[in-house]
Amino acid sequence: MDSIKVIGQRAKEASKQMSKLEIVAKNNALVKVGDAISLAREEIKQANQKDILIAKENGMKPALLDRLTLTDARIDGMVEGLLQLVQLEDPVGEIKSMKTRPNGLMIGYKKVPLGVVAIIYESRPNVTVDAFGLTFKSGNAVVLRGGSDSINSNKKLVEIIRKSLEESNINPDAVILVTETDRKYVDELMKLNQYIDVIIPRGGYGLIQNVVQNATVPVIETGTGNCHIYVDKSANLEMAKDIIYNAKTQRIGVCNACESLVIHRVIADKAIPIIVDKLKEKNVEIRGDKTACEIDSRIVEASSADWGTEYLDYILSLKVVDSIEEAIHHINTYNTGHSEAIITNDYDMARKFTDEIDAAAVYVNASTRFTDGFEFGFGAEIGISTQKMHARGPMGLAALTTGKYIVLGNGQIRD
């Protein structure tokens, strides 16, 4: 593997071509990559199996094994994400708000690529394809550094992508994988300001905080997901039961899974046994406050640490509250700014919740599992941003662009 500095130089050079690439060339290349991935699915699954066997030998938790596994359905999902991107408008080159000043100058704001994006992520190999597709369509070059857990999967996927780009007469260095898994290479990448324009970390709390605290390259922070569902006193309990079951158990190892329940005291006696019955179908352990434990003996007592924990497991915390104000205070105290939901039939309570909850996505009567670029119609996502600058929520194409002012004159000089 080349040194990190050389990788940065190669990516910077490729970004110059990418910034000028026409939309037809981009879309044709995305289709070609999608076709190549679909045709090579058996090779991809074989490479993925190597990672899975090593992970099992190392005692990886089931939730993380699920994130690592590439099935036919997930390969189809990666391809579909690329094809969705083809259908989306190219954000690059759009000029917004062209205005004429009193002196005759015309000033507009033009969207342009960020340049070189580095993405540091953990064991989800589908991120490799999503990251390529989004950065490519938005005119950027990308440097990928996946986790050691998925190195074989990532190598195979990037090999396929680069070959397809070459066959499309596009510089294959539009996507470069850091193949060395030693963490020292991450440290070097985070300080490569001369060549890297922005870093996006995707993964657990430790990885994200390491990048945020140690990078000198600008960082777009993606967050962990301690997502809550609040069951209001007016909630339809059948709806609540089904939404909670889906949000908690459909995929436990993802950042938009529900980790915490908050239930209004007025309906707690009726709601809790119904919800616990459903969750026990998947053997979910519920850790609750004193009130919850008194209502249902299957609930174990929670510690203070449970309120702020992203379990990524079949575990859920449960808090009983006296009012929506208390629910909002509890959620805003312990959430990670990701996705929060209310189940209610009261319009005023829904409005209050959506107004006052501080999160990237706030739901009314729906599962938090929809916080996803694909589900939001972005084609895919580079991550879920939980910060408030530049981008927030699922980061699609627009989040991977910046802008510059275009000023058109006819000889104006400043007095």
N, C-alpha and C positions, 0 to 999 in steps of 0.2 A: 504494500500500500504506500502511496505517496505520503509525504509529511502533511500535516494539517495546513501548513502555510501554502504548500503547492496545491492542495485541494481547494483552498480558498481562492487562489489565483485562477485556477481552471474554471471555477464556478463564476467568478467575476467576469471572466472573458466570455463565458457562455451567456451571461445575463445581458450582454450588449446585443447579441443576436436576438435573444428572447424579447427584448423590449421593442424590437422592430418587426417581429413576426406577425404576418397577416392572420386575420381570424380564420380564413379558409384553411391555411396550413396548420393552425393549431387544432382545429376541429378534425381535420383528416388524420392528424397524428394521434389524437385521442381515440378515434375509432380504431385505428390500426393497433394501438396498444391494447385496447379492450379485446379485440379479436385474438391477439396473440396470447393474452392471459387466459382467455377461455379455451383456446386450443391446447395450451400447455398445462391445463389443470392437474393432470396426473403427475407431472413433474413437480408442480408446486406442492401438491399434497404429500408427495414422497419427501421433499425437503422439509416440509412442516412436520412430518412424522418423526424425523430425526430430532427436531427441537422438542417435540412432545415426549419422546422416550427419555431424553436427558432430563427434562423437567420433572418427570415422574420419579426418576432415580434420585433427583435432588429434593424430593418431597414437596413439590409445589402444591399449594392449596387448590381444591377443585374450581373455585371461582376464577383463579388466575389461569388454570389450565383451559378453562372455557374461553377466556380472552385470547389465548394463544392459538387455539385450534382453528384451522381453515377447513371448512366443509364445502361441499359443492354449492350449497345455498349461500355461503358467505363469499365464495369466489364469484358467484352470479351477482351478488350485491355490490362487489367492487366494480365489476364490469358495468352494471347498471348505473353506478355513481358516475363513471366516466361518460357514459352516454347521456346522462342528465346534463352534465356540464356542456356537452356539445350543443344542447338545446338552449342554453342560457346565453344571454347577451354578453359580449366582451366588455368588461368594465373599462378597459384601457382605451384612452383617447377621448373619452366622453368629456365634453366641455360644459360646465355648469355656470349658470348665472353670469353670462356675458353682459356687462353693463357699460354704458357710455358715460364717462365723467364730463363735468362742465367744460373741461379743456379739450374735449374731443377724444381723449384716450379711451380705448375699449379694453376692459379688463375682465378676463374670465379665468375660471379654475379648471384645469385639465387633470384628469385622473391618469396616473402613471404607475408602473410597477414599483414595488419596494426595492427590487434589485436582486440581492442574494438572501434567501431565507434559510436559516438553519433550524432544523426540527430535531429535538432530542426527546425520545419517547421510549416506552417500555415494551411490554410483551405482546402488543396487538399488531400483528403483521399487516392487517388490512389498512392500518394507518399509512403504511408505505405507499400504497396505491392512491389513497385519498389525498395524501400530501403532495404526491407528484401531480395528480390531476388538477388540483386547485392552484398550486403555484404555477404550473405550466399554462393553464388557461388565462391566468392573470398576468402573464408575461414575465415571471420570475424564474431564476435558477434556484435549485434547492439542494442543500447538503443535508443528508439524513444520517442520524446516528440513533439506530434502534438499540434495544437491549440485547444483552448476550443470550437471553432466553430464546430469541427469535432470529438469531443470526443466519441460520440456514435458509429459513423462509424468506428473509429480507434479501439475501444474496440472489436467490433465484428470481424473485420478483423484479429487482432492479436490473438484473441481467436481461430479462425479457423486455423491460421498458427501454433500456439503452439500445438494444438491438433494433427495436421498432423505430426509435428516433433516427438512428443511423440510416435505416432504409427509407426514411422520410426526408433525408438530406438536412437534418437538424442536428446541431451539435449535441452529442449524447451527454456532455457534461452539464446539460440542463438539469440532470439529476445525478448526484454522486452519493454513494453510500460509504460511510466510514466503516470499514470492515474490521478494524481492530477494536476489541471490546474492553481494553484497559481504560480505566476512568481518566487517566492522565490526558487522553486525547479529547475528552469532554472539556477538561480544564483549559486546554489550548484553544479549543473551538470557541469557548465562551469569551475569550479575550482577543479574538481575531477581528478587531474593529476595522482594520484596513480593507478587509474583503467581505465581511459579513455585515449586512444591514440590519437584520433583526433576528432574534432567536425566539422560538416558540417551544416551550417544554410541555410535554403531555405525559402524564403518569401520576404516580402517587405523591403524597405530600412531601416526602423527603427529596425526591427528584426535583420537583417544582421549586421548593425552597432553596435547594442548592444552586439552581440556576439563577433565581431571583436575587439571591444574596451575593453571589460571586461573579456574575457576568459583568463585563464592562461593555459588551455589545447590548444595545437596547433590547428589552424583553417584553413580549406580550404574554401576560400571565394567564395560564389556564388553571382552573382550580379543581380541587377535590369536591365531592358532592355529598354533603350531609343534607339530603333533601327531606323536607317535611311534608306531611299531609295533615291538614287540620279538618276535623269533622265537626262542623258547626251544629248547633242545636236544631236547625231546620233541615238537616241533611236527609236525603233519601238513603236509608241504611243499606238497601240492596245495591244501589249504585256505589256507595262508599265501600262496601265489602269487595266488590269486583275491582274497583279502581285500586284499592290498597293491595289486593292480591297480585294484580298485574304489576304495579309499580315496584313491589318488593321482590317478587319471585320470577318474573319473566326472564330476566338476566340479572343475577345478583352481583356480578363483578364489574358493573359499569357505573359511571359517575352520576347518571341520572336515575338510578334506582332509589326508591324510598328507603331511608334509614331510620326515620323518626315519625311517630304518630303523635298528634295532639288532639284530644277529644274534649268537647264541652261537657261539663258535669251534668247538665240537665238530661242528656241522653246517654251518659256513660253506662248506666246499669243495663240498658237495653243493647247499646251498640257494641260494647266490649266483647261479650260472649259470642255474638254473631261474627265479629271480625276475627277473634281468636280461633273459632271453629274453622273458618276458611283458611287461615294461615297455617294451622296445624296439619292441613293436607300436605304441606311441603315441610313439615317439622320445623317451622320457624320458631326460634326462641324469642319470647317477648320479655323485655326487661322494663318494668314499670315502676311508677311511684307508689307510695303507700296506698292511695285510693284505688289505683288499678289492681294492685295485689289483693285488696279486700274484696273487690268485685269478682275476680276470677282467680282461682287458686293455681291455674296453670301458668300464671305470670310470675316471674322471679323478680326480686327487688333490684332496682337499678342503682348504680353508684353515680356520683356526680359526673364521673368521666363519660358515662354513657350518653349524656345529652349532646356531646360534641364529637361523637365517634362516627366515622365512615367505616362501617363494618365490612362491606364487600363480602357478606356471608349471610347465612340464613338466621340473622339476628335483627331485632327491631326494638327501638326504645319507645316508650309510651308515657305521655304526660297528660294528666287530667287538669283542666283549667276551668275557671269560673266565668270567663268572659272572652270575647274576641280580642279585647285589648291585652289580656294576659297571654293569649295565644300568640299574638303578633310580637309581644315583647320577648317571649320565650324563643320564638323562631329567629327573630333578628339578633338575639344574643348568641345563639349557637349555630346558625347556618353558615354556609361557606359562600353565600352569594350566588348559588347555582340555580336551582329550580325548587319552587315551593307551590303547594296546591291547597285549595280550600274546596270542600264538598259542602254545598249549601243550596237551599231553594230561596234564599233571601237576597234580593238584588242589592240592597243597601250593604249587607255584610260582604257580598262579593266585591262591591266597589271599594269598601274600606280596606279590604285585604289587598286588593291589587294596587291601591294607592300607597299603602303604608309598608308593605313588605319590601325589603331591600334585597333584590335578587335579579339575576339576568333574565329569568323567565318565571312568570307567575301565572298559575293555572286556576281556572274555575271549572270544577266538575270534569276533570280529565287527569289521566295518568302523567306523572312527571317523566315517564319514559319517552315522551315525544320531543324532549329537548335534544335535537339531533339535526345536523345539517340536511340529511337526506329527507327526513320527515318535514322539515321546514321549507323544502323545495329549493335548497341551495346546491343540490347535486351531491354534495358531500360536505364535510367540514374539516377544518384544520385543527379544531379543538373548540371547547366551550370556554370563552373568556369570561372570567369572573371579576376582572378589573373594570374600571370606568373610563379609561382613556383609550382613544382610538377605536377600540372594538369591544363589544360586550355581547355575551350570548354565543350561539353557534356562529363560527367564523367561516363565512363563505368567501366568494370571490372579492367582494367589495372590501373586506377586511384586509386583503393582501395587496391593496393599492394605497398609494399616497397621492399627493397632488402637487402641481406647480401652477403658478399664476402666469397666464399668457397676456401680455400687454401689447396692444396694437396701436401704433401712432402714425402720424404723418408729418413728423418734424418737430413735435413738441419739445420744448426745453423748459426747465423749472426756473422761475424767477427767484 
